[in-house]
Amino acid sequence: MRFTSETSVDRVREQLFFLGEIPGALWTPEGGASRRPLIVVGHGGGRHKKDPDVVHLARRFVIEGGFAVVAVDVPGHGERPAVAEYNRIAADNQARVQAGEELAPLIAEFQAMVARQTVPEWQAVVDEVQRLDHVGAGPVGYWGISLGCGLGVPFVAAESRVHAAVLGLGGALGKTEDATRVTVPVEFLMQWNDERVPRDQSLALFDALASPDKTLHANPGKHGDVPTFEHDSAVRFFVRHLA
Protein backbone atom coordinates (compact mmCIF):
# COMPACT_ATOMS: atom_id res chain seq x y z
CA MET A 1 0.00 0.00 0.00
CA ARG A 2 1.47 3.34 -1.08
CA PHE A 3 0.08 6.54 0.47
CA THR A 4 0.09 9.57 -1.82
CA SER A 5 -1.38 12.31 0.42
CA GLU A 6 -2.62 12.99 3.92
CA THR A 7 -4.87 15.80 5.19
CA SER A 8 -6.78 16.40 8.40
CA VAL A 9 -9.97 18.42 8.90
CA ASP A 10 -11.95 18.58 12.16
CA ARG A 11 -9.92 15.71 13.61
CA VAL A 12 -10.68 13.38 10.70
CA ARG A 13 -7.57 12.18 8.88
CA GLU A 14 -7.90 11.42 5.17
CA GLN A 15 -5.21 9.38 3.43
CA LEU A 16 -5.22 8.69 -0.30
CA PHE A 17 -3.43 5.55 -1.41
CA PHE A 18 -2.77 3.03 -4.14
CA LEU A 19 -2.79 -0.69 -3.56
CA GLY A 20 -1.14 -1.88 -6.74
CA GLU A 21 -3.30 -0.20 -9.39
CA ILE A 22 -6.30 0.29 -7.06
CA PRO A 23 -6.79 3.93 -5.94
CA GLY A 24 -8.45 4.39 -2.58
CA ALA A 25 -9.18 6.73 0.33
CA LEU A 26 -8.99 5.98 4.05
CA TRP A 27 -10.62 8.09 6.76
CA THR A 28 -9.74 7.62 10.44
CA PRO A 29 -9.92 9.58 13.67
CA GLU A 30 -6.78 11.56 14.44
CA GLY A 31 -4.55 9.94 17.01
CA GLY A 32 -2.16 7.06 17.51
CA ALA A 33 -2.47 3.32 17.21
CA SER A 34 -5.88 1.89 18.00
CA ARG A 35 -7.90 -1.17 16.96
CA ARG A 36 -11.24 -0.03 15.57
CA PRO A 37 -14.08 -1.27 13.31
CA LEU A 38 -13.62 -0.68 9.58
CA ILE A 39 -16.46 0.23 7.21
CA VAL A 40 -16.04 -0.39 3.48
CA VAL A 41 -18.10 2.04 1.38
CA GLY A 42 -19.06 1.06 -2.17
CA HIS A 43 -19.81 4.07 -4.39
CA GLY A 44 -22.60 4.29 -6.96
CA GLY A 45 -22.39 3.94 -10.72
CA GLY A 46 -20.58 6.82 -12.44
CA ARG A 47 -19.19 8.01 -9.08
CA HIS A 48 -15.90 7.46 -7.26
CA LYS A 49 -14.14 7.16 -3.90
CA LYS A 50 -14.12 10.95 -3.30
CA ASP A 51 -17.71 11.59 -4.40
CA PRO A 52 -19.16 14.25 -2.03
CA ASP A 53 -21.79 11.81 -0.73
CA VAL A 54 -19.10 9.21 0.03
CA VAL A 55 -16.90 11.75 1.83
CA HIS A 56 -19.84 13.12 3.83
CA LEU A 57 -20.91 9.66 4.94
CA ALA A 58 -17.35 8.57 5.72
CA ARG A 59 -16.75 11.61 7.92
CA ARG A 60 -19.98 10.91 9.84
CA PHE A 61 -18.91 7.32 10.48
CA VAL A 62 -15.54 8.55 11.79
CA ILE A 63 -16.85 11.44 13.90
CA GLU A 64 -19.96 9.80 15.33
CA GLY A 65 -18.85 6.18 15.52
CA GLY A 66 -15.07 6.32 15.84
CA PHE A 67 -14.80 3.98 12.85
CA ALA A 68 -12.21 3.75 10.10
CA VAL A 69 -13.70 4.02 6.60
CA VAL A 70 -12.23 2.96 3.26
CA ALA A 71 -13.51 3.47 -0.29
CA VAL A 72 -11.84 2.59 -3.59
CA ASP A 73 -12.55 3.38 -7.21
CA VAL A 74 -14.19 0.34 -8.80
CA PRO A 75 -13.04 -0.64 -12.31
CA GLY A 76 -13.77 1.99 -14.94
CA HIS A 77 -14.49 4.72 -12.35
CA GLY A 78 -12.58 7.59 -10.75
CA GLU A 79 -8.83 7.26 -11.30
CA ARG A 80 -9.13 3.79 -12.78
CA PRO A 81 -8.41 3.52 -16.53
CA ALA A 82 -11.31 3.09 -18.90
CA VAL A 83 -12.19 -0.54 -19.59
CA ALA A 84 -12.96 -1.05 -23.26
CA GLU A 85 -15.14 -4.10 -22.61
CA TYR A 86 -17.22 -2.22 -20.01
CA ASN A 87 -17.67 0.74 -22.35
CA ARG A 88 -18.76 -1.59 -25.15
CA ILE A 89 -21.30 -3.30 -22.90
CA ALA A 90 -22.62 0.05 -21.65
CA ALA A 91 -23.11 1.28 -25.21
CA ASP A 92 -24.75 -2.01 -26.19
CA ASN A 93 -27.06 -1.85 -23.18
CA GLN A 94 -28.08 1.72 -24.05
CA ALA A 95 -28.99 0.61 -27.55
CA ARG A 96 -31.01 -2.30 -26.16
CA VAL A 97 -32.89 0.01 -23.80
CA GLN A 98 -33.76 2.31 -26.72
CA ALA A 99 -35.01 -0.78 -28.53
CA GLY A 100 -37.44 -1.41 -25.69
CA GLU A 101 -35.64 -3.99 -23.56
CA GLU A 102 -35.95 -3.83 -19.77
CA LEU A 103 -33.16 -2.03 -17.96
CA ALA A 104 -32.98 -4.20 -14.80
CA PRO A 105 -31.66 -7.42 -16.43
CA LEU A 106 -28.97 -5.44 -18.27
CA ILE A 107 -27.83 -3.76 -15.05
CA ALA A 108 -27.73 -7.11 -13.23
CA GLU A 109 -25.65 -8.74 -15.97
CA PHE A 110 -23.13 -5.87 -15.97
CA GLN A 111 -22.83 -5.73 -12.17
CA ALA A 112 -22.21 -9.48 -11.93
CA MET A 113 -19.33 -9.16 -14.36
CA VAL A 114 -17.75 -6.22 -12.47
CA ALA A 115 -18.19 -8.01 -9.12
CA ARG A 116 -15.95 -10.85 -10.26
CA GLN A 117 -13.06 -8.37 -10.30
CA THR A 118 -14.17 -6.13 -7.46
CA VAL A 119 -14.76 -8.67 -4.67
CA PRO A 120 -11.15 -9.95 -4.53
CA GLU A 121 -9.88 -6.37 -4.85
CA TRP A 122 -11.92 -5.25 -1.83
CA GLN A 123 -10.73 -8.26 0.16
CA ALA A 124 -7.12 -7.33 -0.60
CA VAL A 125 -7.78 -3.73 0.46
CA VAL A 126 -9.29 -4.87 3.79
CA ASP A 127 -6.23 -7.11 4.33
CA GLU A 128 -3.84 -4.17 3.92
CA VAL A 129 -5.87 -1.55 5.79
CA GLN A 130 -6.28 -3.81 8.81
CA ARG A 131 -2.50 -4.16 9.03
CA LEU A 132 -2.21 -0.43 9.79
CA ASP A 133 -1.59 0.47 13.42
CA HIS A 134 -4.35 3.10 13.44
CA VAL A 135 -6.97 0.63 12.14
CA GLY A 136 -6.14 -2.88 13.26
CA ALA A 137 -8.10 -6.09 12.79
CA GLY A 138 -11.49 -5.08 14.19
CA PRO A 139 -14.92 -6.06 12.85
CA VAL A 140 -15.86 -4.92 9.32
CA GLY A 141 -19.05 -3.31 8.07
CA TYR A 142 -20.20 -2.61 4.51
CA TRP A 143 -22.30 0.26 3.12
CA GLY A 144 -23.32 0.35 -0.55
CA ILE A 145 -26.42 1.19 -2.57
CA SER A 146 -27.18 1.03 -6.31
CA LEU A 147 -23.91 -0.20 -7.92
CA GLY A 148 -22.59 -0.46 -4.36
CA CYS A 149 -25.35 -2.98 -3.66
CA GLY A 150 -24.77 -4.94 -6.85
CA LEU A 151 -21.11 -5.38 -5.89
CA GLY A 152 -21.73 -5.42 -2.15
CA VAL A 153 -24.04 -8.45 -1.97
CA PRO A 154 -21.40 -10.84 -3.39
CA PHE A 155 -18.70 -9.13 -1.28
CA VAL A 156 -20.64 -9.54 1.98
CA ALA A 157 -21.50 -13.12 1.01
CA ALA A 158 -17.83 -13.94 0.40
CA GLU A 159 -16.17 -12.03 3.24
CA SER A 160 -16.46 -13.55 6.71
CA ARG A 161 -14.99 -10.45 8.37
CA VAL A 162 -18.11 -8.42 7.54
CA HIS A 163 -20.38 -8.30 10.60
CA ALA A 164 -23.12 -5.92 9.34
CA ALA A 165 -24.18 -4.30 6.06
CA VAL A 166 -26.31 -1.48 4.70
CA LEU A 167 -27.48 -2.35 1.18
CA GLY A 168 -30.16 -1.13 -1.18
CA LEU A 169 -31.40 0.24 -4.51
CA GLY A 170 -30.70 -3.17 -5.99
CA GLY A 171 -32.74 -6.06 -7.35
CA ALA A 172 -32.65 -9.83 -7.03
CA LEU A 173 -31.74 -10.58 -10.66
CA GLY A 174 -28.33 -12.27 -10.66
CA LYS A 175 -27.90 -11.86 -6.89
CA THR A 176 -30.25 -14.41 -5.30
CA GLU A 177 -27.61 -17.10 -4.80
CA ASP A 178 -25.22 -14.64 -3.13
CA ALA A 179 -28.05 -13.15 -1.06
CA THR A 180 -28.86 -16.55 0.43
CA ARG A 181 -25.31 -16.59 1.85
CA VAL A 182 -25.67 -13.20 3.59
CA THR A 183 -26.44 -13.96 7.23
CA VAL A 184 -25.18 -10.81 8.99
CA PRO A 185 -27.52 -8.01 10.14
CA VAL A 186 -28.70 -5.94 7.16
CA GLU A 187 -30.42 -2.61 6.77
CA PHE A 188 -31.93 -2.51 3.27
CA LEU A 189 -32.97 0.70 1.48
CA MET A 190 -35.42 0.89 -1.41
CA GLN A 191 -37.19 3.68 -3.25
CA TRP A 192 -40.86 2.89 -3.81
CA ASN A 193 -40.94 4.63 -7.19
CA ASP A 194 -37.49 3.51 -8.38
CA GLU A 195 -37.33 3.88 -12.17
CA ARG A 196 -34.20 1.71 -12.46
CA VAL A 197 -34.97 -1.21 -10.16
CA PRO A 198 -38.50 -2.67 -10.28
CA ARG A 199 -40.21 -2.72 -6.89
CA ASP A 200 -40.80 -6.47 -6.99
CA GLN A 201 -37.10 -7.06 -7.67
CA SER A 202 -36.06 -4.96 -4.65
CA LEU A 203 -38.48 -6.82 -2.42
CA ALA A 204 -37.28 -10.14 -3.84
CA LEU A 205 -33.67 -9.29 -2.99
CA PHE A 206 -34.62 -8.30 0.54
CA ASP A 207 -36.57 -11.54 0.91
CA ALA A 208 -33.62 -13.59 -0.40
CA LEU A 209 -31.19 -12.24 2.21
CA ALA A 210 -30.72 -15.04 4.73
CA SER A 211 -30.05 -12.77 7.69
CA PRO A 212 -32.43 -13.33 10.63
CA ASP A 213 -31.80 -9.67 11.54
CA LYS A 214 -32.80 -7.53 8.58
CA THR A 215 -34.83 -4.34 8.26
CA LEU A 216 -36.46 -2.84 5.16
CA HIS A 217 -36.47 0.96 4.80
CA ALA A 218 -38.82 1.91 1.94
CA ASN A 219 -39.15 5.59 1.03
CA PRO A 220 -41.23 7.29 -1.66
CA GLY A 221 -39.38 8.72 -4.64
CA LYS A 222 -37.14 7.72 -7.51
CA HIS A 223 -33.74 6.01 -7.55
CA GLY A 224 -31.77 9.10 -6.59
CA ASP A 225 -34.18 10.40 -3.94
CA VAL A 226 -32.91 8.50 -0.89
CA PRO A 227 -33.60 10.77 2.13
CA THR A 228 -30.54 12.10 3.92
CA PHE A 229 -31.96 10.87 7.23
CA GLU A 230 -31.03 7.35 6.10
CA HIS A 231 -27.44 8.36 6.87
CA ASP A 232 -28.52 8.96 10.48
CA SER A 233 -29.97 5.46 10.55
CA ALA A 234 -26.81 3.95 9.04
CA VAL A 235 -24.64 5.52 11.74
CA ARG A 236 -26.90 4.10 14.47
CA PHE A 237 -26.97 0.70 12.75
CA PHE A 238 -23.19 0.36 12.64
CA VAL A 239 -22.72 1.67 16.17
CA ARG A 240 -25.20 -0.97 17.33
CA HIS A 241 -23.60 -3.87 15.46
CA LEU A 242 -19.89 -2.97 15.27
CA ALA A 243 -19.13 -0.87 18.33
Secondary structure as UniProt FT lines:
FT   STRAND          2..9
FT   TURN            10..11
FT   STRAND          12..19
FT   TURN            20..21
FT   STRAND          22..29
FT   STRAND          38..42
FT   TURN            45..46
FT   TURN            49..50
FT   HELIX           52..65
FT   STRAND          68..72
FT   TURN            75..76
FT   TURN            78..79
FT   HELIX           84..98
FT   TURN            99..100
FT   HELIX           103..129
FT   TURN            130..131
FT   TURN            133..135
FT   STRAND          140..145
FT   HELIX           147..158
FT   TURN            160..161
FT   STRAND          162..168
FT   TURN            173..175
FT   HELIX           176..179
FT   TURN            180..181
FT   STRAND          186..191
FT   TURN            192..193
FT   HELIX           199..208
FT   STRAND          214..219
FT   TURN            223..224
FT   HELIX           229..242
//
